Amino acid sequence: MEWPLSGLRVADLSAGIAPARLGEHNEDILAGLLGLTAGEIAQLGQDGIIGTRPASTDSSRGFR
């Protein structure tokens, strides 16, 4: 794909850059931008609100 006038192609934008991992920026955003404490972030993890694994969509197993 090419954007007119920019000279950029989609292939140029993604070459050699790995995508972010699930949850990789949780602490940066929650603490740095939103001001949550380490304890508050840990509690969100314990409550299953944030994490580094996809949530289960099988309702018989819950959403953790």
N, C-alpha and C positions, 0 to 999 in steps of 0.2 A: 504494500500500500504506500502511496506517495501523497504528501500534502503539497498542493500547488504553491509555488513561490517560496517554500521553505527549504527545499532540497533535501528534506529528511524522509527516510523510509522507515517503516516499522522495524525492519531487520536492523537498522542502524541503532535504534533505541534500546534494543534488548540484548545485543551481542555481549556475552561475557558477564552479564549481571544476573545473579541468582535472585529469585523472588524472596520476599520476606517470609520467614517461618511463622506459623500461627502463634500468636502471643509474643512474638519477638520484641515488640515495642510497647507492651503493656506498661511496664514500669516507667519508661520514658514519658509516656502520655499521662498516666495516672498520677505519678509523682511530680514530674516536671511541669506539665501544663495545668493539671487539675489540683495539685497540692495535696494529694492523699499521702498519708504516712505509710511507712513500711508495714505497720500492723494492720492498717486498713486494707492495703493491697493483699496481704496474706489472708485476711478474712474473706475477701472476695474470691480468692483461690479456693479456700476451704469450703465456701458455700457453693462452689461450682459456677460462679458468675463469670470468671475468667479462667483461662487455662492455656495449655499448649497442645491439647489433643482435641480433635473434632468432637462435638457433643453427639451422643447417641440419639438417633431419631426413632428408635424402637421404644414405643411407649411402655411396653411391658418391663423394660429395664430402667425406666426413668430417663432423665435428660442429662446425666452426668457422664 
